[in-house]
Amino acid sequence: MEQRVVTLFHHSLEATMNAGEVLAPLIAEASEMVVHTLLAENKLLLCGNGVSGALAQSFSAQLVGGFQRERPGLPAVALNSDGVSIGTIARNHGRAESFARPVRALGQPGDLLVIISNDGRDSNLVQAMRAARDRDMGILALTGGDGGDCAALLDTHDIELRVPSEVAAEVHQVHLLTIFCLCDLIDNSLFGGYED
């Protein structure tokens, strides 16, 4: 059993290093996209399902509550954190609308939709992206594998941070590190100086 744990750690390190080499310039570009959104006095709407939903909530919490330094809160809302609304929307309009309706209700031109999915195949994320497009919002997609249906909806103004792995656990771990990198870059862009 111990050797299995060591093997899993090695696979994790390998997946992280491979993704880091591919994603580094895109993460930097994505941080600039977020900073531009915030400086324009717009907000982020984030969503995901399951573990990806937890990552969306974590990202939102670190933007609003602070990352590694004291600073003002940044406007971000994790749409999947309101279980009552999601359940009501799913019951009345179908699960595919669970994020699209809040995007239509809360999203404004210039806002940024952040979707997180390990495979990009969730119908409710696809519909949220369509709603964001209708609201003239930008899209930042954290995906994995081949990017799925979500990747097909992105245009040249959007950014996809696609983890080069089909293994859900590896994609989730890289997404978490990606979020930490984004938070660090955003904080340093908005509030100055890298602190090592």
N, C-alpha and C positions, 0 to 999 in steps of 0.2 A: 504494500500500500504506500509506503513512504516513497518508493521509486516512482510510483504513478504520480504522486504530488510533484516530485522534482520534474518529471516529464511535462506535466501541465504548466509548471512555471516556465520551462524552457520554451514551450509552444507559445505561451503568452508573450514572452520577451521577443521571440522571433516575429510574431504577428505585429507587435507594437513597433519594432524597428522597421519592418517592411512598410508599414503604413506611414510612419514618420517621414521616411524618405520621399514617399509619393505625395503626402498631404501638406508638408511644411509650407510651400508657397501658397497653396490654396487656403490654409488656415490663416496665414497673414492677410491674404486678400479678403477673406470672410470677416476678419476682425475690423478691417477698414470699412467694410460694408455696414457692420453694426455701428461703428463709431459715426459714420456719415448719417445713419438713420437717427441716432440719438442727438447729434449736434443739430439736426434739422427739427428737433423737438417732436420726433415721432416715437413710436413704441414698438416693442417686440411682442408678438403673439406666438407662443410655443405650444407644440402638441406632439404626442406620441402615444403608443399603446403599450401596456405591460411594462417591461423593463425600460423600454424607450420612453414611456410616459414618465417613469420615475426620473429618468435623465432630464427630460424637459422641465420637470418640477425643480430639479437640482440646479439647472442652468438659470431658471427664473429666480430662484431663491438667492443665488449668488450675485445676480445682477441687482436685485432689489435690496437684499440684506447686506451685501458687501462680500468681497472675496478674501483677500489677505491683508487688507488695510482698511482703516476707517475712511469712509468717503460717503457722499450723498447716494441715496438709492437711485437706481436707474429704472425707467419704466418698462417692465416686462410682466407678462401674464401667462401662466401655464394654463391653457384651456382645459386640460385633462384633470386639473385639480378640483374642479367643481363636479363631483359625482352626481349630485341631484340634477343639475342642468343636463349633463350628458345622458343620464337615464331618462329624463323627461323627453329630450329631443329624440333619443333612440326609439322610445315607445311611440311618440306621436308622428315622427317623420322618417324613421328608419335609422339604423346604425350608421349608414354612410353619411348622414347629415350631422353627426354628433359634433364635429369640429367646424363644418362649413357654416352652420347657422351662427355660431359665435363670431366667426370671422366676418360674416356679413354684418352682424350687429355692432361689433366693436372696431373692426378694421377701418382705417382711413387711408387715403392715398399717401404714399410715402412710408407707411408702416412696413414692418418686416415680419413675414411669417417664417418661423423656424420649425421645420418638421424633422422628427427623429424616427428612424425606422431601420431595423437591422437588414431588411430585404426590399423595402420600397414597394410593397405589394398591398398595403392596407387601403381599402376603399374609402375609409373616412379621411385619410390623409390626402388621397387623390382629390376628393371633393373639396377639402379645405384649400388645396392649392388652386383649384378652379375658382373658388370663391375669392381667394386673394388676388388672382389675376383680374377678376371682375372689379375688385376694389382698387386696382392700380397699386398693389403692394408688391414689394420685392419678396423673393423666396430664397431662404438658405436651407438646404436639405442635407442632413447627415444620414447617409445610407450605407449599405454594404452590398456584397455580392455583385450583381449586375445593375443594381440601382432600381430595378423593377419598373412599375408603372410611374412611380414618382419621377424618376430620372427622365422619362420620356416627355414629361410636361414642362421641364425647365427650358428657359430660353437664354439668350446670351447675356441678359442682365442679372440672371440668377447665379448662385454658386452651389455646387454639389461637393460635399466632402464625403467621398465614397471609400470606405475601408475595403481594401483588396482581400476580402476573406468571405467565405460562405458559412463559416462557423459562427453562429449567433453569439456565443459567449465572447469570442474574440472581437467581434464587431462592437458589442456593448462596452467592453473594456477600453477599446480605442476611442469610442465615442466619449466616454467619461474623460479620458486624458485630453481629447480634443476640446472639450468644454473647459477644462482647466486652462489649457493654452489660450483659448479665446478670452476667458475672463482676465487672464494676466495681461494679454496684449491690449484689451479694451481699457483696463484700468490704467495701464501705463500711457496709452495714447491720450486718454481724457484727463488724467490727473498727474502725469509726469513721472520721469525717471524709473528705470529698472532697478529693483532692489534685489540683489543676489543674496 
